[in-house]
Amino acid sequence: MEDLVDVLVATYNTDATYLKKQIQSILKQTYKNLHIYISDDCSTKPEIKEILKEFAQKDKRIKLFLQSQNLGYNKNFEFLLNQSTAEYITFSDHDDIWYLDKIEKSLQKLKNEKVDMVYCNCRQINEKGIVLKENYFKYKNIPLINKTGKLAISRCAGNGCSQMITKDVKQKMLPFKEQVIAHDWLAGFIANEGKGIAYIKEPLFDYRLHNTNVFGGRNLSQNLNRWKEKNGKTYKAFLEYRKDAIQKAYESGIKMCLEYSAKKENQDFCKEAEKYYEKIYKTKIINLTNIKEYFKILNGKNVGKKKIREIALFHFPLIAYFKFIIT
């Protein structure tokens, strides 16, 4: 008999059309032995709950939870992880479209490689389903981790909706500790400390980009424009953007990994990274003294153009500012 796979779907005020397409794409998977746990995070759109109830009535594999109060993105996934009992678990957004063999190929890769997590490539689409980017790995410079590597500490290894993890990873994730910033980064880190990680270069789903994405999807120019609309174009505003980006996208992740780490070598790496970011915060114009530390902490396979942008942002903020004002 096929192994059971739990699909964890967190929903909140999504577009009804997107939601239907995503759930339908899960139900149509070639791999059939699924339990689908859906937790709606107290959506204020009445049609969302009605759609979910209708799907749950039609397919017994769906277990629906309607939260009475808003938990927030991370806590909603923590709730779903607590419901899961299967040996294998995959996360789902509420607005993407999975290809028919996404689960089948992910599970096959995970078993063949004997690892604790796999993550796959995807295409990026817009609100209308038009393909914007054929290769998300290349477009976003997603780190490619084979078995284990420091990049699974200093970066997030694949979007949550691209991941499949083992039950062992889930158990080590729970309960969420104070420093958890993202369930997918945490899953990758724990898998990296366990049997390791593998990736699938082939796109196995369409990742939808729209104005209400909670995380990911947007490029640097889009993020810069959002910041400038709220805070202006001054150098002071840029330095505030820089600090906010480093705290949220780098330092917070390192602190989370340190809180969960069971290996001294990774604990030492996290502490070294924390000291590096503390030095970077103090840089106002240029910093050549600590540039070698960047390559030790954040450099790796498939980083590509992201490396150039990060070095400019971290070590040459005055130069990076020109990108900020002309974007």
Residue pairs with C-beta under 8 A, 6 or more apart in sequence:
1 33
2 31
2 32
2 33
3 33
3 86
3 87
3 88
3 107
4 33
4 34
4 35
4 85
4 86
4 87
4 88
5 31
5 33
5 34
5 35
5 86
5 88
5 89
5 90
5 103
5 107
5 164
6 34
6 35
6 36
6 37
6 83
6 84
6 85
6 86
6 88
6 89
6 90
7 26
7 34
7 35
7 36
7 37
7 89
7 90
7 92
7 103
8 37
8 39
8 77
8 80
8 81
8 83
8 84
8 89
8 90
8 91
8 92
9 22
9 23
9 26
9 36
9 37
9 38
9 39
9 80
9 92
9 93
9 94
10 39
10 41
10 73
10 76
10 77
10 80
10 92
10 93
10 94
11 19
11 38
11 39
11 40
11 41
11 43
11 48
11 52
11 94
12 40
12 41
12 42
12 43
12 70
12 73
12 76
12 94
13 43
13 44
13 45
13 48
13 212
14 43
14 48
14 94
14 95
14 212
15 95
15 127
15 210
16 45
16 47
16 48
16 51
18 94
18 95
18 208
19 48
19 51
19 52
19 94
19 95
20 51
21 97
22 92
22 93
22 94
22 95
22 96
22 97
22 98
23 36
23 38
23 55
25 96
25 97
25 98
25 99
25 100
25 205
26 34
26 36
26 92
26 98
27 36
27 55
27 59
27 61
28 100
29 98
29 100
29 101
29 102
29 103
29 104
30 100
30 101
30 103
30 104
31 101
31 103
31 104
31 107
34 61
34 103
35 61
35 63
35 84
35 85
35 86
36 59
36 61
36 62
36 63
37 63
37 65
37 80
37 83
37 84
38 52
38 55
38 56
38 62
38 63
38 64
38 65
39 65
39 67
39 76
39 79
39 80
39 83
40 48
40 49
40 52
40 64
40 65
40 66
40 67
41 67
41 70
41 71
41 72
41 73
41 76
42 66
42 67
42 68
42 69
42 70
42 71
43 49
49 66
52 64
52 66
53 64
55 62
55 64
56 62
56 63
56 64
63 83
65 79
65 80
65 83
67 76
67 79
71 79
73 214
73 215
74 176
74 180
74 181
74 182
74 183
75 176
77 91
77 160
77 183
78 174
78 175
78 176
78 180
78 183
81 89
81 170
81 173
81 174
81 183
82 174
84 167
84 170
86 167
87 166
87 167
88 107
88 110
88 164
88 165
88 166
88 167
89 164
89 165
89 166
89 167
89 169
89 170
90 103
90 106
90 163
90 164
90 165
91 160
91 161
91 163
91 183
91 184
92 98
92 161
93 160
93 161
93 207
93 208
95 208
95 210
96 122
96 161
96 205
96 206
96 207
96 208
97 125
97 129
97 205
97 206
97 208
98 204
98 205
99 203
99 204
99 205
99 206
101 204
102 120
102 204
102 205
103 164
105 120
105 200
105 202
105 204
106 118
106 120
106 164
106 200
106 204
107 164
109 118
109 198
109 200
110 117
110 118
110 164
110 166
110 198
113 147
113 196
113 198
114 195
115 147
115 191
115 195
115 196
115 197
115 198
116 165
116 166
116 168
116 169
116 190
116 191
116 194
116 195
116 196
116 197
117 157
117 163
117 164
117 165
117 166
117 169
117 187
117 188
117 191
117 196
117 197
117 198
118 163
118 164
118 197
118 198
118 199
118 200
119 157
119 158
119 159
119 162
119 163
119 164
119 188
119 197
119 199
119 200
120 158
120 162
120 199
120 200
120 202
120 203
120 204
120 205
121 135
121 136
121 137
121 142
121 162
121 199
121 200
121 201
121 202
121 203
121 204
122 136
122 159
122 161
122 162
122 203
122 204
122 205
122 206
122 207
123 131
123 132
123 133
123 134
123 135
123 136
123 203
123 205
123 206
123 207
124 131
124 132
124 133
124 136
124 139
124 206
124 207
124 208
124 209
124 217
125 131
125 132
125 206
125 207
125 208
125 209
126 132
126 208
126 209
126 210
127 208
127 209
127 210
129 206
129 208
131 206
132 209
133 139
134 203
135 203
136 142
136 203
136 207
137 144
137 199
137 201
137 302
138 302
138 304
139 219
140 216
140 306
141 302
141 303
141 304
141 305
141 306
141 307
142 158
142 302
143 149
143 151
143 152
143 155
143 157
143 300
143 301
143 302
143 303
144 199
144 300
144 301
144 302
145 151
145 152
145 157
145 188
145 192
145 197
145 199
145 300
145 301
146 197
146 198
146 199
146 301
147 196
147 197
147 198
148 192
148 196
148 197
149 192
149 300
149 301
150 269
150 297
150 300
151 157
151 298
151 300
151 301
151 303
152 188
152 189
152 191
152 192
152 197
153 189
153 192
153 254
153 257
153 266
153 269
153 270
153 273
154 250
154 253
154 254
154 273
154 297
154 298
155 185
155 253
155 298
155 300
156 182
156 184
156 185
156 188
156 253
157 163
157 184
157 185
157 188
157 189
157 191
157 192
157 197
157 199
158 184
158 188
158 199
159 184
159 207
159 216
160 182
160 183
160 184
160 187
161 205
161 207
162 204
162 205
162 207
163 184
163 187
163 188
165 187
165 191
166 191
166 194
166 195
168 194
169 187
169 190
169 191
169 194
172 190
172 194
172 260
173 183
173 186
173 187
173 190
176 183
176 186
177 256
177 259
177 260
178 259
179 252
179 255
179 256
179 258
179 259
180 186
180 256
181 248
181 252
181 253
181 256
182 215
182 253
182 256
185 253
185 256
185 257
186 256
186 257
186 260
188 197
189 256
189 257
189 260
189 261
190 260
191 197
193 261
193 262
193 263
193 266
207 216
207 217
208 217
209 217
209 218
218 226
220 309
220 323
220 327
221 327
224 241
224 323
224 324
224 327
225 327
227 237
227 241
227 244
228 237
228 324
228 327
231 237
231 240
231 241
233 324
233 325
235 321
238 317
238 320
238 321
238 324
238 325
239 284
239 317
241 324
242 313
242 317
242 320
243 281
245 313
246 277
246 280
246 281
246 313
246 314
250 273
250 277
250 298
251 273
251 274
251 277
254 270
254 273
254 274
254 277
255 270
255 274
257 266
257 270
258 267
258 270
258 271
258 274
261 267
261 270
269 297
272 293
272 296
272 297
273 297
276 290
276 293
276 294
276 297
279 287
279 289
279 290
280 287
280 290
280 314
280 315
283 314
283 315
283 317
284 317
285 317
285 318
286 315
286 316
286 317
286 318
287 314
287 315
287 316
288 315
290 315
291 311
291 315
294 310
294 311
294 314
294 315
298 307
298 310
299 307
309 320
312 319
312 320
312 323
313 320
